Amino acid sequence: MSEWQDYFTTLGLACVTVLTRTFFFISDQSWPMPSWLDRALQYAPIAAIAAVIGPEILMTQGQLITPWQDARLYAAIAGAMYYFARGGQGQAVLGTIVAGMSVYIPLHVALGW
């Protein structure tokens, strides 16, 4: 592509992005959200986290892990146990990370899992 095509492509993508992200701010009319959509959007963060973390824990190079000697699996279990034991209260996220890494690092470094 030529240099001008790059500029026009970038400018076009920027305009589309700004328009789609500010569409609801430009409008004077209030946009009520249906209750079913509001309920569905409450599950979006956990679905996104599961979609990112799940394959990282259960797959290696596009294949499901076959041996049980994988440190990621045990670290995820330890982190989940800590989170549910705390009931998601307080510093649950930080504690989950610390619990998972305290299991992952020894298994990965010392045992080579």
Residue frames as a rotation matrix with the C-alpha (Angstrom) as fourth column:
MET 1
0.583 0.812 0.000 0.00
0.812 -0.583 0.000 0.00
0.000 0.000 -1.000 0.00
SER 2
-0.096 -0.585 0.805 1.10
0.459 -0.744 -0.486 3.53
0.883 0.323 0.340 -0.54
GLU 3
-0.879 -0.336 -0.338 1.75
0.452 -0.362 -0.815 6.00
0.152 -0.869 0.471 2.24
TRP 4
-0.720 0.664 0.204 -1.52
-0.642 -0.748 0.168 7.87
0.264 -0.010 0.965 1.55
GLN 5
0.071 0.756 -0.651 -3.55
-0.222 0.648 0.728 4.70
0.972 0.093 0.214 1.80
ASP 6
-0.421 -0.300 -0.856 -2.04
0.722 0.460 -0.516 4.06
0.549 -0.835 0.023 5.23
TYR 7
-0.999 0.028 -0.019 -3.06
-0.013 -0.831 -0.556 7.54
-0.032 -0.555 0.831 6.40
PHE 8
-0.399 0.914 -0.078 -6.60
-0.772 -0.289 0.566 7.25
0.494 0.286 0.821 5.03
THR 9
-0.003 0.354 -0.935 -7.02
0.188 0.919 0.347 3.77
0.982 -0.175 -0.070 6.51
THR 10
-0.688 -0.322 -0.650 -5.85
0.684 0.009 -0.729 4.99
0.241 -0.947 0.214 9.92
LEU 11
-0.922 0.383 0.061 -8.08
-0.387 -0.902 -0.193 8.07
-0.019 -0.201 0.979 9.74
GLY 12
-0.190 0.896 -0.401 -11.07
-0.571 0.232 0.788 5.97
0.799 0.379 0.467 8.68
LEU 13
-0.123 0.091 -0.988 -10.57
0.552 0.834 0.008 3.48
0.824 -0.545 -0.153 11.49
ALA 14
-0.915 -0.229 -0.332 -10.19
0.403 -0.497 -0.769 6.32
0.011 -0.837 0.547 14.00
CYS 15
-0.703 0.707 0.078 -13.44
-0.667 -0.693 0.275 7.93
0.248 0.141 0.958 12.81
VAL 16
0.031 0.720 -0.693 -15.36
-0.196 0.684 0.702 4.66
0.980 0.114 0.163 13.01
THR 17
-0.405 -0.255 -0.878 -13.99
0.728 0.490 -0.479 4.01
0.553 -0.833 -0.013 16.51
VAL 18
-0.995 0.024 -0.093 -14.84
0.036 -0.806 -0.591 7.49
-0.089 -0.591 0.801 17.79
LEU 19
-0.474 0.876 -0.089 -18.31
-0.716 -0.324 0.618 7.39
0.512 0.357 0.781 16.26
THR 20
0.078 0.537 -0.840 -19.20
0.080 0.837 0.542 3.98
0.994 -0.110 0.022 17.69
ARG 21
-0.471 -0.322 -0.821 -17.83
0.793 0.252 -0.554 4.77
0.386 -0.913 0.137 21.15
THR 22
-0.947 0.097 -0.305 -19.47
0.078 -0.855 -0.514 8.18
-0.310 -0.510 0.802 21.46
PHE 23
-0.676 0.729 0.108 -22.79
0.184 0.025 0.983 7.36
0.714 0.684 -0.151 19.78
PHE 24
0.105 0.776 -0.621 -24.67
0.874 0.225 0.430 7.15
0.474 -0.589 -0.655 23.07
PHE 25
-0.335 -0.275 -0.901 -23.14
0.733 -0.677 -0.065 10.41
-0.592 -0.682 0.429 24.32
ILE 26
-0.995 -0.055 0.080 -24.06
0.096 -0.706 0.702 12.33
0.018 0.706 0.708 21.15
SER 27
-0.383 0.923 0.019 -27.73
0.481 0.182 0.858 11.40
0.789 0.338 -0.514 21.33
ASP 28
-0.666 0.258 0.700 -30.08
-0.596 -0.749 -0.290 13.60
0.449 -0.610 0.652 23.38
GLN 29
0.398 0.900 -0.176 -32.48
-0.665 0.416 0.621 10.73
0.632 -0.130 0.764 23.89
SER 30
-0.165 -0.373 0.913 -32.19
-0.906 0.424 0.010 8.38
-0.391 -0.825 -0.408 26.84
TRP 31
-0.133 0.041 -0.990 -31.60
-0.637 0.762 0.117 4.74
0.759 0.647 -0.075 25.89
PRO 32
0.347 0.292 0.891 -33.26
-0.907 0.346 0.239 2.43
-0.239 -0.891 0.385 28.43
MET 33
-0.668 -0.609 -0.427 -31.64
-0.667 0.745 -0.018 -0.97
0.330 0.273 -0.904 28.82
PRO 34
0.384 0.826 -0.412 -33.95
-0.511 0.562 0.651 -4.00
0.769 -0.040 0.638 28.94
SER 35
0.506 -0.147 0.850 -33.75
-0.829 0.189 0.526 -5.99
-0.238 -0.971 -0.026 32.16
TRP 36
0.935 -0.162 0.317 -32.65
0.210 0.970 -0.124 -9.16
-0.287 0.183 0.940 30.32
LEU 37
0.558 -0.770 0.310 -29.69
0.258 -0.194 -0.947 -7.29
0.789 0.608 0.090 28.81
ASP 38
0.298 -0.412 0.861 -28.73
-0.814 -0.581 0.004 -5.85
0.498 -0.702 -0.509 32.18
ARG 39
0.726 0.013 0.688 -28.78
-0.472 0.737 0.484 -9.35
-0.500 -0.676 0.541 33.70
ALA 40
0.894 -0.386 0.229 -26.75
0.443 0.678 -0.587 -10.77
0.071 0.626 0.777 30.80
LEU 41
0.456 -0.753 0.474 -24.09
-0.129 -0.583 -0.802 -8.07
0.880 0.305 -0.363 31.07
GLN 42
0.604 -0.225 0.764 -23.49
-0.795 -0.105 0.598 -8.99
-0.054 -0.969 -0.242 34.71
TYR 43
0.755 -0.298 0.583 -21.97
0.138 0.943 0.303 -12.28
-0.641 -0.149 0.753 33.50
ALA 44
0.924 -0.378 0.053 -19.69
-0.021 -0.189 -0.982 -10.69
0.381 0.906 -0.183 30.87
PRO 45
0.315 -0.888 0.334 -16.62
-0.924 -0.367 -0.104 -10.15
0.215 -0.276 -0.937 33.09
ILE 46
0.083 -0.285 0.955 -16.52
-0.567 0.775 0.280 -13.71
-0.820 -0.564 -0.097 34.42
ALA 47
0.845 0.237 0.480 -17.11
0.237 0.638 -0.732 -15.09
-0.480 0.732 0.483 30.92
ALA 48
0.797 -0.603 -0.036 -14.21
-0.381 -0.455 -0.805 -13.03
0.469 0.655 -0.592 29.57
ILE 49
0.080 -0.785 0.614 -11.90
-0.981 0.046 0.186 -14.17
-0.174 -0.618 -0.767 32.36
ALA 50
0.333 0.103 0.937 -12.86
-0.187 0.981 -0.042 -17.81
-0.924 -0.161 0.347 31.81
ALA 51
0.982 0.069 0.173 -12.27
0.154 0.219 -0.963 -17.47
-0.105 0.973 0.205 28.06
VAL 52
0.529 -0.846 0.068 -8.77
-0.643 -0.452 -0.618 -16.11
0.553 0.284 -0.783 28.63
ILE 53
-0.126 -0.631 0.766 -7.61
-0.980 0.198 0.003 -18.15
-0.154 -0.750 -0.643 31.62
GLY 54
0.624 0.482 0.615 -9.26
-0.451 0.865 -0.221 -21.50
-0.638 -0.139 0.757 30.84
PRO 55
0.947 -0.297 -0.122 -7.22
0.043 0.494 -0.868 -22.33
0.318 0.817 0.481 27.73
GLU 56
0.196 -0.927 0.319 -4.03
-0.708 -0.359 -0.608 -21.10
0.678 -0.107 -0.727 29.43
ILE 57
-0.052 -0.168 0.984 -4.53
-0.920 0.391 0.018 -23.56
-0.388 -0.905 -0.175 32.28
LEU 58
0.429 0.432 0.793 -5.84
-0.269 0.900 -0.344 -26.56
-0.862 -0.066 0.502 30.34
MET 59
0.969 -0.030 0.244 -3.94
0.240 0.339 -0.910 -26.38
-0.055 0.940 0.336 27.03
THR 60
0.119 -0.963 -0.241 -0.36
-0.124 -0.255 0.959 -26.47
-0.985 -0.084 -0.150 25.80
GLN 61
-0.800 -0.483 -0.357 0.44
-0.339 -0.127 0.932 -25.64
-0.496 0.866 -0.063 22.17
GLY 62
-0.370 0.764 -0.529 -3.18
-0.902 -0.160 0.401 -26.09
0.222 0.625 0.748 21.14
GLN 63
-0.219 0.269 -0.938 -3.58
0.004 0.962 0.274 -29.50
0.976 0.056 -0.212 22.76
LEU 64
0.765 0.500 0.406 -5.25
-0.439 -0.057 0.897 -30.41
0.472 -0.864 0.176 26.04
ILE 65
-0.251 -0.872 0.420 -2.75
-0.944 0.124 -0.306 -31.25
0.215 -0.473 -0.854 28.76
THR 66
0.374 0.362 -0.854 -2.48
-0.290 0.920 0.263 -35.00
0.881 0.150 0.449 29.18
PRO 67
-0.353 -0.473 -0.807 -0.19
0.594 0.554 -0.584 -35.54
0.723 -0.685 0.086 32.18
TRP 68
0.758 0.622 -0.196 -1.30
0.512 -0.382 0.769 -34.42
0.404 -0.683 -0.609 35.60
GLN 69
0.094 -0.812 -0.576 2.20
0.883 -0.199 0.425 -33.08
-0.460 -0.549 0.698 36.21
ASP 70
-0.178 -0.083 0.981 1.43
0.634 -0.771 0.050 -29.53
0.752 0.631 0.190 35.16
ALA 71
-0.766 -0.252 -0.592 2.03
0.639 -0.407 -0.653 -26.79
-0.077 -0.878 0.472 37.72
ARG 72
-0.863 0.458 0.215 -0.61
-0.346 -0.844 0.409 -24.50
0.369 0.279 0.887 36.20
LEU 73
-0.067 0.882 -0.467 -3.39
0.050 0.470 0.881 -26.93
0.996 0.036 -0.076 37.07
TYR 74
-0.023 -0.004 -1.000 -2.42
0.936 0.352 -0.023 -27.19
0.352 -0.936 -0.004 40.74
ALA 75
-0.925 -0.319 -0.209 -1.85
0.369 -0.884 -0.285 -23.43
-0.094 -0.341 0.935 41.01
ALA 76
-0.604 0.774 0.188 -5.33
-0.375 -0.485 0.790 -22.77
0.703 0.407 0.583 39.60
ILE 77
0.166 0.656 -0.736 -6.87
0.447 0.615 0.649 -25.21
0.879 -0.437 -0.191 42.08
ALA 78
-0.384 -0.391 -0.836 -5.00
0.923 -0.133 -0.362 -23.58
0.031 -0.911 0.412 45.00
GLY 79
-0.994 0.016 0.105 -6.06
-0.007 -0.996 0.084 -20.11
0.106 0.083 0.991 43.89
ALA 80
-0.273 0.961 -0.048 -9.69
-0.243 -0.021 0.970 -21.16
0.931 0.276 0.240 43.52
MET 81
0.090 0.268 -0.959 -9.66
0.783 0.577 0.234 -22.83
0.616 -0.772 -0.158 46.94
TYR 82
-0.755 -0.413 -0.509 -8.29
0.642 -0.622 -0.448 -19.66
-0.131 -0.665 0.735 48.54
TYR 83
-0.867 0.443 0.227 -10.86
-0.285 -0.815 0.504 -17.46
0.408 0.373 0.833 46.78
PHE 84
0.013 0.951 -0.309 -13.81
-0.080 0.309 0.948 -19.61
0.997 0.013 0.080 47.77
ALA 85
-0.136 -0.127 -0.983 -12.54
0.912 0.372 -0.174 -20.04
0.388 -0.920 0.065 51.33
ARG 86
-0.909 -0.234 -0.346 -12.46
0.352 -0.874 -0.334 -16.25
-0.224 -0.425 0.877 51.66
GLY 87
0.021 0.999 0.046 -15.89
0.811 0.010 -0.586 -15.97
-0.585 0.050 -0.809 50.09
GLY 88
0.037 -0.079 0.996 -14.60
0.874 -0.481 -0.071 -13.34
0.485 0.873 0.051 47.69
GLN 89
0.936 0.348 -0.049 -14.30
0.316 -0.772 0.552 -10.81
0.155 -0.532 -0.832 50.52
GLY 90
0.635 -0.699 -0.328 -11.44
0.006 -0.420 0.907 -8.47
-0.772 -0.578 -0.262 51.39
GLN 91
0.005 -0.752 -0.659 -8.21
-0.885 -0.311 0.347 -8.85
-0.466 0.581 -0.667 49.45
ALA 92
0.516 0.301 0.802 -9.48
-0.097 0.951 -0.295 -11.99
-0.851 0.074 0.520 47.74
VAL 93
0.988 -0.142 -0.062 -7.97
-0.053 0.069 -0.996 -11.25
0.145 0.988 0.060 44.33
LEU 94
0.248 -0.952 0.178 -4.51
-0.863 -0.301 -0.405 -10.48
0.439 -0.053 -0.897 45.67
GLY 95
-0.048 -0.214 0.976 -4.66
-0.780 0.618 0.097 -13.51
-0.624 -0.757 -0.197 47.95
THR 96
0.832 0.397 0.388 -5.76
-0.057 0.756 -0.652 -15.69
-0.553 0.520 0.651 45.06
ILE 97
0.765 -0.615 -0.191 -2.75
-0.355 -0.154 -0.922 -14.60
0.538 0.773 -0.336 43.02
VAL 98
-0.071 -0.825 0.560 -0.38
-0.984 -0.034 -0.176 -15.15
0.164 -0.564 -0.809 45.95
ALA 99
0.233 0.220 0.947 -1.85
-0.534 0.843 -0.064 -18.59
-0.812 -0.491 0.314 46.73
GLY 100
0.976 0.182 0.122 -1.66
0.005 0.537 -0.844 -19.70
-0.219 0.824 0.523 43.11
MET 101
0.564 -0.823 -0.069 1.88
-0.481 -0.259 -0.838 -18.44
0.671 0.506 -0.542 42.61
SER 102
-0.018 -0.573 0.820 3.05
-0.986 0.148 0.082 -19.98
-0.168 -0.806 -0.567 45.89
VAL 103
0.468 0.191 0.863 2.03
-0.114 0.981 -0.155 -23.36
-0.876 -0.026 0.481 44.48
TYR 104
0.999 0.004 0.036 3.10
0.036 0.098 -0.995 -22.71
-0.008 0.995 0.098 40.87
ILE 105
0.507 -0.862 0.006 6.66
-0.795 -0.470 -0.384 -21.49
0.334 0.189 -0.923 41.48
PRO 106
-0.113 -0.620 0.776 7.91
-0.782 0.538 0.316 -24.44
-0.613 -0.571 -0.546 43.59
LEU 107
0.462 0.343 0.818 6.30
0.129 0.886 -0.445 -26.99
-0.877 0.311 0.366 41.28
HIS 108
0.999 -0.030 0.040 7.57
0.033 -0.194 -0.980 -25.30
0.037 0.981 -0.193 38.13
VAL 109
0.439 -0.893 0.100 11.09
-0.817 -0.443 -0.370 -24.43
0.375 0.081 -0.923 39.31
ALA 110
-0.162 -0.570 0.805 11.98
-0.873 0.462 0.152 -27.25
-0.459 -0.679 -0.573 41.70
LEU 111
0.007 0.237 0.971 10.19
0.011 0.971 -0.237 -30.15
-1.000 0.012 0.004 40.01
GLY 112
-0.862 -0.430 -0.269 10.28
-0.211 -0.178 0.961 -28.83
-0.462 0.885 0.063 36.44
TRP 113
-0.250 0.864 0.437 6.57
0.728 0.465 -0.504 -29.33
-0.639 0.193 -0.745 35.86
